[in-house]
Amino acid sequence: MANANPPTKNQAFYFYVTLRDTTDSFSIKSSPTIAAGDFKVSTDGGAFANLTTLPAVTPASSVGVKISLSATEMNGDQVLVVWQDQTDPKEWVSDSLCINTTA
């Protein structure tokens, strides 16, 4: 998968995040559970859709979460990725990242 900095419009892109623990928002959640529907993407203000590729804890059993966006998901000037735990009780805190692409 190609990656560029700054992110390029219509080119696959990946990045890493950590998820904060709901029991202590100052702590990072180790080995978070991630399910379909937890991570969504909106391109240029369009409707939110599940990511094509489910994010993965990388490396396994750690705190890192790798988010991979396809070229189609990156085909916009602004790409908003939102993550919200769909389970109850919540395991990790919701957050988001807006990615501004270049030509």
VENRAGI-V434786 format. One line per field, one symbol per residue. ss: DSSP state (a for helix, b for strand, c for the rest). burial: I if it has 9 or more other ideal C-beta (glycine too) atoms within 8 Angstrom, else O. Layout:
BEGIN
ss->???
burial->???
END
This chain:
BEGIN
ss->cccccccbccccbbbbbccbbccbbbbbccccccccccbbbbbcccccbbcccccbbcccccccbbbbbccccccccbbbbbbccccccccbccbbbbbbcbc
burial->OOOOOOIIIOIIIIOIIIIIIIOOOOOOIOOIOIOOOIIIIIIOOOOOOOIOOOIOIIOOOIIIIIIIIIOOIIOIOIIIIIIOIOOOOIIIIOIOOOIOIOO
END
